[in-house]
Amino acid sequence: MSTLPRSRIFRPALQIACAQIGIGLLAGLAWLVASGSAAAALAALCGGATPALLNFYVALRLPAGDDVPAEKFLAAFYRAQAMKLGLAVGLLALAALAFADQFIALITTLGLALAMHWFALLWVR
């Protein structure tokens, strides 16, 4: 098994996660300027950081190396995705409860951060 950075899976996942955190930071700044509310800025930051954390988690859970058998990789992938779903429900529920008054800032930034997966298709080969 190879060490970090992990082959063709880890690097794109890390790039996507970094882009999502960047979206969260930019959206947080935009919400701070537009609304003057630090709570809205923090909600936007959480909206961008949540999918970034989830992507990073999945990338760490996948086996490294090009010689990993397909069955092992696929089993690890499905386990990681199942856990990601549970973590997503929990994190988003906590964020929605914590930022109930700033839900628009949270959900719009979350949508922008999730859209990064589509843009990643342009640079991941």
N, C-alpha and C positions, 0 to 999 in steps of 0.2 A: 504494500500500500504506500502511496506517496504521501508526502506531507503537504501542509498548506503552502501556497494556494492550491486548491483542489481542481485539477484538470479542467475539463470543459464545462462542468456544472457550477463549480463554486464561483469562478470569476464573473460570469454574467449575473448570477444571483446577487453577488456583492455589488456589482455595478448598478443593478436595478434598485437594491436597497439604499445605496448612497443617493441615487437620483430621487427616490421617494422621500428621503430625509431632506434633501435640498428643496423639494416641492413643499414639504411641511414648513421649512424655515421661511421660504419666500411667501407662502400663503399666510403664515403667522405674522410676518412683517406687514403684509398687505391688510390683514384684518386689524392689526394694531393701528395702522395709519387711518384706515377707513372708519373704524368704529371708535378708536381711542380706548378700547377695552383690552386690558391685559388678559382677562379671562378668555376672550374670543381668540386672541393670539395663541394662547396655550391650548385651546381646543383645536385650533387649526394645526398646531404642531403635533398634537396627539393623533389627529386624523392622518397625517403623513407618516408618523413614526410607527403606527400600528402595522400596516402592511409591510413596512421595512423589517420590523422585528420578525414577523411571520416568515418572510422570505429568507432571512438570515438563518432562522431556525431550521427550515427545510434544507438549506444548503449544508448546514453542519451535520444533519442526520443522514445524508446520503454517503454511501461508500465511495472512497476515492480510488482513482486509478482507472486505466483503460482495460485492465485484465480482469475486472470484476464480472463474474457470471451474470447473465441477464436476469436469471431468477432471483438472485440475491439483491441485485439493484432494484428490480421491480418491487420486491417485497418491502425493502427499506423505503422506497418511494411511497408506496401505499400507506405504510405505517406513519411516515412523516406527514403525509397529506391529511390523514385522519386526525392526528394530533393537532395539526395546523387548524383544522376546522374547529376543534374544541377550543383551542387557544383564541381563535378569532371571535368566537361567540362570547367567551369570557371577557376578553379585552374590550370588545366593542360595547358589551353590556356595561362594564365599569365606566368606560368613557362616556356613554350616553347618560348614565346616572350622575357622573361627576360634572358633566357639562350640559345639563338639561336646558339651561337658559341660553347656551351658545351652540345648540345642536346644528344650526345651519353652517356655522364655521367648521364644525367637526365633520359633517357629512360631505360638504363640498370638497374639502381638502382630501378626504378619504377617496372620493370619486376620482379626483385628479391623480392621486398617488396610484390608484389601481389602474388608471389608464396608461401608466408608465409601462405596463406589460406589453401593450400594443406598440408603443414606440420602441421598446427594446427589440422588437423583431427587425428593426432597421439596422441595428448594429451587431446582433448576435447571429453567428453563422455556424 
